Amino acid sequence: MTKINDEFTRFEHEGWERVADKYDSVWSSLTRQFIPHLIDRAQISSGMSVLDVACGPGYVSAAVRELSANPTGIDFSAKMVATAKKMFPDISFLQGNAQTLPFDDATYDRVLVNFGLLHLAQPEKACREAFRVSKPTGKFGFTVWAAPPENPGGKIVNDAVEAHADLTVQLPQGPPHYLYDEREECRKVLEQTGFDSSSMIYETRSVEWHIPTARYLFEAERDAGVRTAGLLARQSPERLSAICRAIEREVSRYARGNEFVIPMAAHLVVVAKPQK
């Protein structure tokens, strides 16, 4: 199992190093929309110390700073950290592993992860680390994409891949794409990592993603993603074309004026430490 996890970590790390410079222009208009909900439900307030795990270009940290809280961002990709430092030079960012955080116990008031958990080989270890570095009154909050039935944009890609891709290609084994999609399963995992499961907030939020062309979603996954990009990179030209056509066809249904507006849904989870 360790070997598989190491392979997946290497795969993810190489992927994010490769696409770090594309993330802001391709994905930020989508993923940033969930941040206000996350920091609202985590009850961030002035003066709090907040750890932004898998920080990417630093969007959560920047939003936290606007509330006069004190953010620190950490990401395993050196290029992502460099991007974050360039975009938000007044915030502290460092390179490090979410599964073995380089911080003392009980350091932070809040630990937040916006769409980072399922890019980790062992997300439960990251949850355990979030528990460890949180203060006794701390809270842990994160977002994960909802499964296809609830998430139209995700369903478009999922259906095209299932219909046309060779799914037997060899990819490093990672966590299930929708690991925290079931409320009770999520509650159980967080309880096992030490959190007070009775305190858990579990909400599904939808936003609209405005994209310029019907092909944009396919190109975003192929050129600026990691897990799906790895699958697409291993397809024959014929299969890749079929996947592209299927995605374009479904995106076209969401045409609005001179753009395409796709509903995207994610689960937002916040949980507290047990109060003694």
HUUR-V307667 format. One record per helix or strand. SS is the DSSP state (hx for helix, st for strand). FROM is the first residue (numbers start at 1). TO is the last residue. Records with the same first field share a line. If there is no record, write none. Layout:
# HUUR-V307667
SS = FROM-TO + FROM-TO
This chain:
# HUUR-V307667
hx = 2-26 + 28-41 + 59-65 + 78-87 + 117-119 + 123-133 + 148-150 + 152-164 + 183-192 + 216-224 + 227-233 + 237-252
st = 49-53 + 70-75 + 92-95 + 108-114 + 134-145 + 195-211 + 255-256 + 259-273
